[in-house]
Amino acid sequence: KPDGIFKKMGLVEGDVLQGVNGRQIKTADDVVEFYNSLKSGSPLSLKIKRQGRQEELRVSFR
């Protein structure tokens, strides 16, 4: 979605989410657990793989 939560976090099509706040993401259930634990204003550190390179995004969820 153009205005979806992941786009707002800086993710783009093709990114692979590998970790959140130091916790490894392995399954869809991990993503759901992460999403359900979000609190407004919480700082997030996202570990992603983008075009074959490891990157870290720091965002604040609102």
C-alpha positions as a printed Julia matrix, in Angstrom:
62×3 Matrix{Float64}:
  0.0     0.0    0.0
  1.36    3.44  -0.83
  0.34    4.77   2.6
  0.87    1.54   4.57
  2.74    1.18   7.84
  5.8    -0.49   6.3
  6.16    2.28   3.71
  6.0     4.83   6.53
  8.83    2.93   8.26
 11.02    3.37   5.19
 10.66   -0.11   3.74
 10.43   -0.51  -0.01
  9.28   -3.33  -2.25
 11.81   -6.15  -2.19
 13.15   -5.42   1.31
 13.46   -8.46   3.55
 12.79   -7.75   7.23
 15.31   -9.74   9.26
 15.1    -8.24  12.74
 13.4    -5.7   14.97
 15.03   -4.12  18.02
 17.67   -6.86  18.09
 15.16   -9.71  17.74
 15.44  -11.94  14.71
 12.42  -12.26  12.42
 12.09  -15.78  10.98
  8.38  -16.34  10.42
  5.16  -14.5    9.67
  4.15  -15.16  13.3
  7.24  -13.2   14.41
  6.05  -10.24  12.32
  2.55  -10.42  13.82
  4.0   -10.58  17.34
  6.21   -7.56  16.59
  3.28   -5.6   15.09
  1.04   -6.34  18.08
  3.72   -5.12  20.5
  4.14   -1.69  18.86
  3.42    1.34  21.01
  2.97    4.88  19.77
  6.23    6.81  19.83
  8.34    3.7   20.34
 11.74    3.87  18.64
 12.43    0.96  16.33
 15.59   -0.46  14.86
 14.82   -2.53  11.76
 17.43   -4.86  10.31
 16.7    -5.39   6.62
 18.24   -6.88   3.53
 17.92   -4.5    0.57
 19.28   -5.4   -2.85
 21.61   -7.97  -1.27
 23.0    -5.6    1.38
 22.35   -5.52   5.13
 20.96   -2.19   6.32
 19.54   -0.82   9.54
 16.64    1.63   9.65
 15.84    3.64  12.75
 12.27    4.86  12.93
  9.72    6.07  15.45
  6.32    4.42  15.24
  3.31    6.74  15.58
